Amino acid sequence: MSAVKGIKGPVIQDKKPKFFKLATQLLDDGRHTQPLAETENLWTWLRVYATGGENTLHAHPHEDHCFIVLDGKGIFYGPNGEQKELGRNEGLMLPAGTFYWFHAAGDVPLVMLRCGAQDGKGDRRERINIDGNPLHGESKENKYRPPVYREGSHYE
């Protein structure tokens, strides 16, 4: 059986359990996605943002997803002035089409578990800006900065 490419890694196709560990390298700058497991309809990753790292207001129109903060602090914002700081073991659920953005606050990198599920209506990889135009995750518009890994420093 050949591997099917998913959003960030291969899709599990053999109907067997996939075990994973919540571990990733920390950053001094930028952001990083560590794929953990993915099926056709559900995926889970670790997301790491260096202190001060952020993205821009966007939505995933065909993906329900959540973030659970494992380490650090993140401030999440909505399109109408909503704002909430989340710390360790706090989370946020975002139904498909919900606009949001966040940034890493505090003095340690933000490490989050991100789980997403396809809503069954369109391309699960789609991301749009507030005007409804496509927004690539690793774009200048989305405030992407490549990861600068902190040598010998990991979240486990």
N, C-alpha and C positions, 0 to 999 in steps of 0.2 A: 504494500500500500504506500503510495507516494505521499509525501507531506503536503498539506494544503496550507498556504500562507494565510495567516490571520491578520489582525490589526498590527500586532507587535511581535508575534511569534507563530510557530506552527499550531494548527488546530488539532486538538486531540480527536482521533478518529477510531481508535481501536476499542472503545467501550470498556476501558479499564480505568481504575482510579489513577489520578495524577497527583502525586505528593510533591509538596514544595515547602521551602523554608522562607520566612520573612527575614531576609538578609540582603543588604546592598551596601555599596561603598558610598561614603558621605562626600560632599562637595565643598569646595571653597568658592566656586562661582558657577552660574548657569543652572541647568536642570537636567534630569536623567529619568528615564523610564526603565524599570527592571521588570520584564514580563515574567509572570509566575505560571499561569495556566490559561488556556483559551479553548473554548468550544465554539460551535457555529453561532450560539446565542448568548454566551456568557463569557466574560474575561475578567481576569484580576491581575493587577500590576502593583508594584511599589513605585511611587513617584517621589523623587527627592528634589528639593529646591534649596539652593544655597541661601543663606540669610539675605534678605532683601529681594530675592528672586520673585518674579511675578509673571502673570499673563495678562491678557486684555479681555474686555467684555465679549463674551461669545456664548453660543449654545450648541448643543449636539441634538439636532432635530429628530433623530431616530434612535436615540440611546437614553435609556434610564440609567443613571449611575450614582454612585455614592463615594464619598471620601471619609476615611476614618484616620484621624491623626494618631500616629504612633509615637512621634517624637517632635519636639519643637512646637511652634505656634503658627497658625495661619489666620489671616483676617480675610473673610469671605464677604463679597459685596454683590448686591443685586442691582438691577437696572433703575430702581426707583429709590435709591438711597439706603436700601437695606444693608446692614453691616453686623457681622458677628465674628468675634474672635473665638477660635477653637484651639484647645490644647489637647494633651495626651488623652486618648480614649474617648474623645468627642468626635461626632461625625455630622455629616450633612447628606441628605438625599435630594437628588435633582431629577425630577421627571423630564422626559424627553421634551426638548424645546425651551427649557428654562435658561434664561440668560444669567450669567454670573462671571465673576473674575475673583482672583485672590492674590495675596502676596504673603511671603514668608516673613514673619515678624519674630522678634526675639534674637537671642545671640547664638543659637544652634541651628543647623539645617532643619528644614521641615521635611519629615518623612511621613508619607501617607499611604495607606492601602486604598487603592481605587478599584472598584468593581463596577462593571458595566454590563447591561443586557440590551439586546436589540429589541426595538418595539415592533418589529415585523412589518414596518411600512416603507422602509427605504434603505439607503446605504448607511450602514452602521458607522462608517468612518467619517461621515460628513460633519463638518464644523462650520458654523457661519458667524459672521459679525452682526452687530446690531442692525445693519442695513439689509441683512439677508444675503450678503455676498459670501462666497467661499472664503474661509480663513484657514490657511495651512498652519498646523501646530508649531512647526519649526520655521516660522517666518519672522521677519523684523516687525511686522504689524502686530504679531502676537508676543512681542517682547522676548523672543527666543535668544538665549545666549548658550553657546555650547558648554558642556560640562567640563569643569576643571576639578579632577578628582583629588580628594584629600588623602595623601599617601598614608597607608596603615590605619585608616579610620573608617570603621564600618558600623552600620546599624545591624544589630542581631537581637 
